[in-house]
Amino acid sequence: MVIDETVLKDFERDGVVYLPGVVDEGWLGRLAAAIDRDIADPGPFVHGYQSAGGEGRFHGNMRLWEQDPDFADYCLNSPLPELAATFLKTDKVNLFYDQLFVKEPGTSDRTRWHNDQPYWPVRGRQVMSFWLALDPVTKDSGALEFIAGSHRGGRWFQPEPFAEGAPPYERNPDYEPIPDFDAERDRHEIVSWEMAPGDVIAFHAMIVHGAGGNLTAFRRRRGYTVRYCGDDAVYYAGAGVHHGIRNPTLEDGAPLTSDQYPMVWNAGRDVT
Ligand SMILES: O=C(O)CCC(=O)C(=O)O
C-alpha cells in the first residue's frame, strides 16, 4: 500500500490519520471469526464487564495473537508491519501487542481519555497503533476521538483503570493527573471519523484519545488494535505500567526483540 507524503506529514503533525479501506474482506472474515472464538473462550488477559448503565457489555482482551493463528497471521503477515515501517520511518518493526475492544449495542461506558504509552513498558518515540473497524462506526456507536497534536506535548498522564471498580494502577510521581478533557473540549482540536469495516486509524502512542459508548440498539462496535514499535523503542517497565504486557525476559533499556515482541519487518540491514 502506497502512503502519500502528505499523509505522513499529517501523522507527524496530528499524531493520527484515517486510512479508509486498508483491510480486505478476507482478513475481516477471519478476524470476525477469531473475535467470536475469543468471546466464547478468552485467554488469560480478558477484561470484560457489564455496562455501568445495565445494558450492553464490553469485552476487552489483549495479546490475542499469542493464542490464535488468525490474529497472529494478521499481526505478523498482513499489510500492517510494512505500514508501520512507513509511518515510523524505521529500519525494523517489532510487534508490541494486540488488543480487542468490543462494545455490544447499549454499552453506555465511555473509553476514558488517556494516552497509551504511560500504560506500556516501552520508551521511545517510534511507537504506534492501528485501530481496525469491523463494523460501521458512528459517533453514537463509539467512534474514537483524538486530540490532534497532543502526542507532541510531552505530557505523560497517570494510568487509570477503564472499568469502574477495577484496581488502581501504581502511581508514578513523574506523571500528571489526566485533565477532564470533556470539560475543556472547546480548547482542543478534537478529530474523529465515521468508519466502514476495513477502515483503519493509525495513531501515535502518546496521542490523547478516548471514545463514547455504543448507544445504538443493534449495531456492535468491534475494534481491533495492533501496536508496533520502531528502532528507538526500548523496554522500560516503570511505575504505572500494565502488568499484563510486561516482558519478564527483558531488562529496562533492552531492545524489544524477543518471543513476546517479535521483529515483524526489517529493511534488510543488521538490526536487533
Ligand atoms: O476502542 C476503544 O474504545 C479504545 C481503543 C484504544 O484506546 C486503543 O486502541 O488504544
The ligand as an SDF file (V2000), in Angstrom:
LIG
                    3D

 10  9  0  0  0  0  0  0  0  0999 V2000
  -11.7860    1.0550   21.1590 O   0  0  0  0  0  0  0  0  0  0  0  0
  -11.7480    1.7800   22.1600 C   0  0  0  0  0  0  0  0  0  0  0  0
  -12.7520    2.1260   22.7730 O   0  0  0  0  0  0  0  0  0  0  0  0
  -10.4200    2.2670   22.6770 C   0  0  0  0  0  0  0  0  0  0  0  0
   -9.2610    1.9860   21.7910 C   0  0  0  0  0  0  0  0  0  0  0  0
   -7.9730    2.4600   22.3590 C   0  0  0  0  0  0  0  0  0  0  0  0
   -7.9170    3.1980   23.3200 O   0  0  0  0  0  0  0  0  0  0  0  0
   -6.7270    1.9920   21.7270 C   0  0  0  0  0  0  0  0  0  0  0  0
   -6.7740    1.1940   20.7950 O   0  0  0  0  0  0  0  0  0  0  0  0
   -5.6420    2.4470   22.1840 O   0  0  0  0  0  0  0  0  0  0  0  0
  1  2  2  0
  2  3  1  0
  2  4  1  0
  4  5  1  0
  5  6  1  0
  6  7  2  0
  6  8  1  0
  8  9  2  0
  8 10  1  0
M  END
$$$$
